[in-house]
């Protein structure tokens, strides 16, 4: 393995036994497509890494924040494993310097794109998991996210449910939420706004003293409903496997 990739291992504080896993994790589909011989890209590892990240982060949150309920834990987890946060963690280990990209992606500065950084980081997590097992993946994730966990302990997060919901539907490649103001009650100085939100086949209602507050209320209800549905669907898949 060359020195540059060894530097990535230094940043992870983890040495791979099966170096092919690491190389595959760093191989973007644009690079694999351009190779004369069949080359595996990192998309399958990305799929697995997403599951490993969610499991490990859930484990850590339950341990460090035992007083929080399921909904609060779900919201914190969503704020930790979204594209922006994963890209930031990827940048902290200079992951973009190690990603193999096709000529087009390289010219368009793909190594700095949040989506590519986040996806590659998920693939890297899966590579550690397959190479060293759950305990090693746990240690790497806990170490790389340590300052984020510490920040939550010091300052409990205030949730922007519209942003969390937007991130959720983007990750699932679904249409964006549609907010409709359907009414307002009360005198001009004390109105209560009524908003209807349609997203992912469900409809929620929100109320608030401003349009933004009403939208946040509707987004909160939709986010919690979809989070519960996602957890149930995941559990069902595991029970059938």
Backbone torsions as a table, in degrees:
resi	resn	phi	psi	omega
1	UNK	NA	139.0	-175.5
2	UNK	-76.6	166.6	-174.3
3	UNK	-62.8	-36.0	-176.8
4	UNK	-62.1	-41.4	178.8
5	UNK	-71.7	-31.1	175.1
6	UNK	-61.8	-32.6	177.4
7	UNK	-65.2	-35.9	176.6
8	UNK	-66.4	-41.7	176.3
9	UNK	-60.9	-37.4	176.9
10	UNK	-61.8	-41.6	-180.0
11	UNK	-65.8	-34.2	179.3
12	UNK	-79.8	-20.1	-170.3
13	UNK	57.8	41.7	179.8
14	UNK	-147.0	134.1	177.2
15	UNK	-109.3	129.6	-178.7
16	UNK	-81.6	136.7	171.6
17	UNK	-83.9	-39.2	179.8
18	UNK	-106.3	90.4	-173.9
19	UNK	-64.6	-23.1	178.9
20	UNK	-62.0	-34.5	177.8
21	UNK	-61.3	-42.6	179.4
22	UNK	-65.2	-44.2	-179.9
23	UNK	-62.4	-39.5	178.4
24	UNK	-66.6	-39.6	179.6
25	UNK	-61.3	-28.0	-177.2
26	UNK	-94.5	2.1	-175.8
27	UNK	-97.3	105.7	177.3
28	UNK	-73.4	152.1	-176.9
29	UNK	-60.2	-29.9	179.9
30	UNK	-65.3	-33.9	177.7
31	UNK	-74.8	-45.6	-179.2
32	UNK	-59.6	-37.3	-178.3
33	UNK	-63.5	-32.5	-175.4
34	UNK	-85.1	-6.7	-176.7
35	UNK	-80.0	144.5	-178.9
36	UNK	-68.5	-34.3	177.8
37	UNK	-105.1	155.5	-178.2
38	UNK	-58.6	126.4	-179.8
39	UNK	-129.6	130.1	179.9
40	UNK	-74.7	133.3	173.6
41	UNK	-94.2	-177.6	-171.1
42	UNK	-97.5	12.7	-173.0
43	UNK	-67.0	-39.1	178.4
44	UNK	-67.9	-38.6	176.5
45	UNK	-64.5	-37.1	177.0
46	UNK	-58.8	-43.7	179.0
47	UNK	-58.6	-47.8	180.0
48	UNK	-68.1	-41.2	-178.1
49	UNK	-61.0	-34.9	176.8
50	UNK	-59.5	-44.0	179.4
51	UNK	-67.4	-41.7	180.0
52	UNK	-63.9	-43.9	178.5
53	UNK	-58.8	-48.2	-179.3
54	UNK	-61.5	-40.4	179.5
55	UNK	-65.5	-49.5	-176.6
56	UNK	-66.1	-45.2	179.7
57	UNK	-62.8	-39.7	176.7
58	UNK	-61.3	-44.3	179.5
59	UNK	-59.0	-48.2	-178.0
60	UNK	-65.5	-43.1	-179.1
61	UNK	-62.8	-42.8	178.8
62	UNK	-62.6	-34.4	-179.5
63	UNK	-75.2	-42.9	-174.1
64	UNK	-84.3	-22.4	-177.6
65	UNK	-129.5	64.7	-174.0
66	UNK	-65.2	-18.4	-177.2
67	UNK	-85.9	-11.4	-177.8
68	UNK	-79.7	147.6	178.2
69	UNK	-86.6	177.3	-174.9
70	UNK	-59.6	-43.9	-178.4
71	UNK	-63.0	-42.9	179.2
72	UNK	-65.2	-41.3	177.6
73	UNK	-63.6	-40.3	179.3
74	UNK	-63.2	-40.6	-178.6
75	UNK	-68.2	-41.1	178.3
76	UNK	-65.3	-42.8	179.0
77	UNK	-59.1	-43.3	179.6
78	UNK	-61.0	-35.6	-179.8
79	UNK	-74.2	-19.7	-177.8
80	UNK	-92.9	-27.9	-174.4
81	UNK	-110.5	18.0	177.0
82	UNK	-80.0	170.5	-173.8
83	UNK	-58.6	-44.0	-178.0
84	UNK	-61.4	-45.0	-178.0
85	UNK	-68.6	-43.2	179.8
86	UNK	-63.4	-38.8	177.9
87	UNK	-64.1	-38.2	179.1
88	UNK	-65.1	-42.1	178.1
89	UNK	-65.1	-40.0	178.0
90	UNK	-60.6	-40.6	179.2
91	UNK	-65.7	-31.3	-177.9
92	UNK	-65.6	-20.3	176.6
93	UNK	-113.0	16.3	178.9
94	UNK	54.1	39.6	-175.4
95	UNK	-61.5	-32.0	-179.2
96	UNK	-59.2	-26.4	179.9
97	UNK	-72.3	-13.9	-174.4
98	UNK	-110.4	-9.7	-177.2
99	UNK	-72.2	134.0	175.7
100	UNK	-91.5	120.0	-175.9
101	UNK	-122.5	153.7	173.5
102	UNK	-69.7	169.6	-175.7
103	UNK	-59.9	-41.9	-179.2
104	UNK	-64.2	-46.7	179.7
105	UNK	-65.3	-36.0	179.1
106	UNK	-64.8	-42.6	-179.7
107	UNK	-65.4	-32.1	-179.2
108	UNK	-91.1	18.0	177.9
109	UNK	57.7	46.1	179.8
110	UNK	-61.1	-26.0	-178.7
111	UNK	-68.7	-9.7	178.0
112	UNK	-109.1	-2.1	-179.1
113	UNK	-73.1	134.2	-178.7
114	UNK	-59.6	-41.4	-176.3
115	UNK	-63.7	-42.4	-179.5
116	UNK	-69.6	-40.8	178.8
117	UNK	-63.6	-44.8	-179.1
118	UNK	-65.0	-44.4	-179.4
119	UNK	-64.6	-41.2	-179.9
120	UNK	-67.1	-36.8	177.8
121	UNK	-63.8	-41.5	176.6
122	UNK	-60.1	-42.6	178.9
123	UNK	-63.6	-37.8	178.6
124	UNK	-64.3	-41.1	177.0
125	UNK	-60.4	-43.3	179.0
126	UNK	-63.5	-38.2	179.9
127	UNK	-63.4	-42.9	176.9
128	UNK	-62.5	-43.4	-179.4
129	UNK	-61.2	-45.6	-179.0
130	UNK	-70.7	-32.0	-177.8
131	UNK	-80.3	-42.0	-172.4
132	UNK	-119.5	-7.9	179.6
133	UNK	93.7	179.3	-174.6
134	UNK	-62.1	-43.2	-175.6
135	UNK	-60.7	-41.1	179.6
136	UNK	-68.7	-41.7	177.6
137	UNK	-62.3	-41.2	178.5
138	UNK	-58.5	-47.9	-177.8
139	UNK	-62.0	-43.4	-179.3
140	UNK	-63.8	-46.9	-178.9
141	UNK	-65.0	-45.3	-179.7
142	UNK	-60.4	-39.4	-178.8
143	UNK	-68.7	-45.8	-176.4
144	UNK	-71.3	-26.1	-179.9
145	UNK	-100.4	6.5	-171.2
146	UNK	-56.9	-43.0	-178.0
147	UNK	-68.6	-28.4	178.4
148	UNK	-72.6	-39.7	175.4
149	UNK	-64.3	-40.9	179.8
150	UNK	-64.3	-38.6	179.6
151	UNK	-63.8	-36.7	178.5
152	UNK	-66.5	-39.4	178.8
153	UNK	-63.1	-37.5	-177.4
154	UNK	-78.8	-39.7	-176.3
155	UNK	-135.3	100.2	177.5
156	UNK	-54.4	134.0	-175.5
157	UNK	-69.4	146.6	170.2
158	UNK	-101.3	126.0	-169.3
159	UNK	-90.3	129.8	171.1
160	UNK	-97.9	93.8	-172.7
161	UNK	-67.1	-29.7	177.1
162	UNK	-62.9	-42.3	179.4
163	UNK	-69.0	-42.1	178.7
164	UNK	-61.7	-41.9	179.6
165	UNK	-66.5	-42.2	178.7
166	UNK	-59.8	-44.1	179.6
167	UNK	-63.2	-40.5	-179.3
168	UNK	-61.4	-49.1	-176.9
169	UNK	-70.1	-31.9	176.6
170	UNK	-65.2	-42.4	179.1
171	UNK	-64.3	-28.5	179.0
172	UNK	-93.2	2.1	179.4
173	UNK	56.4	45.7	-179.1
174	UNK	-113.2	162.8	-179.6
175	UNK	-59.3	149.8	-177.7
176	UNK	-68.2	153.7	178.3
177	UNK	-60.7	146.6	179.7
178	UNK	-118.1	113.8	-178.6
179	UNK	-101.3	131.3	178.4
180	UNK	-130.3	122.8	175.4
181	UNK	-80.8	116.4	-174.3
182	UNK	-105.3	-7.1	179.1
183	UNK	174.7	169.1	176.2
184	UNK	-149.9	133.3	-177.3
185	UNK	-119.1	152.0	175.4
186	UNK	99.7	171.1	-179.7
187	UNK	-68.8	163.9	-175.4
188	UNK	-56.2	-34.6	-176.7
189	UNK	-83.7	-4.5	-176.8
190	UNK	-150.3	53.9	-177.9
191	UNK	-79.8	150.6	170.0
192	UNK	-118.0	119.7	-176.4
193	UNK	-91.2	146.9	-177.1
194	UNK	-120.8	120.6	-178.1
195	UNK	-122.3	140.6	173.1
196	UNK	-113.0	129.9	-179.4
197	UNK	-114.4	132.1	175.9
198	UNK	-117.7	123.8	-179.9
199	UNK	-158.7	137.1	175.1
200	UNK	51.5	36.5	177.0
201	UNK	79.6	6.0	177.0
202	UNK	-119.6	162.7	-179.9
203	UNK	-131.7	129.4	177.8
204	UNK	-127.7	157.5	178.4
205	UNK	-115.5	143.1	178.3
206	UNK	-131.2	148.2	-179.7
207	UNK	-132.1	144.4	178.5
208	UNK	-172.1	166.6	-178.5
209	UNK	-79.0	-2.7	172.3
210	UNK	-142.7	164.3	179.0
211	UNK	-62.3	-40.1	-179.8
212	UNK	-64.0	-41.4	179.9
213	UNK	-64.7	-39.2	178.7
214	UNK	-65.7	-40.3	178.3
215	UNK	-65.5	-39.6	177.2
216	UNK	-62.8	-39.5	179.5
217	UNK	-64.0	-43.9	179.0
218	UNK	-66.6	-39.6	179.7
219	UNK	-65.4	-38.9	178.7
220	UNK	-60.0	-46.5	-179.2
221	UNK	-64.1	-41.1	179.9
222	UNK	-67.7	-42.0	-179.4
223	UNK	-61.6	-44.7	-178.7
224	UNK	-67.4	-39.1	178.1
225	UNK	-63.4	-46.0	-178.4
226	UNK	-70.1	-33.9	176.8
227	UNK	-63.8	-45.0	178.7
228	UNK	-63.5	-41.4	-179.3
229	UNK	-65.4	-40.0	178.9
230	UNK	-64.9	-42.2	178.4
231	UNK	-63.6	-40.8	-179.9
232	UNK	-66.5	-40.2	179.6
233	UNK	-64.9	-41.7	179.2
234	UNK	-63.6	-43.0	179.2
235	UNK	-62.7	-40.0	179.4
236	UNK	-63.2	-41.3	179.4
237	UNK	-61.7	-43.4	-179.9
238	UNK	-66.3	-37.5	-177.1
239	UNK	-69.1	-24.8	-178.4
240	UNK	-91.0	-11.9	-176.6
241	UNK	-83.7	NA	NA
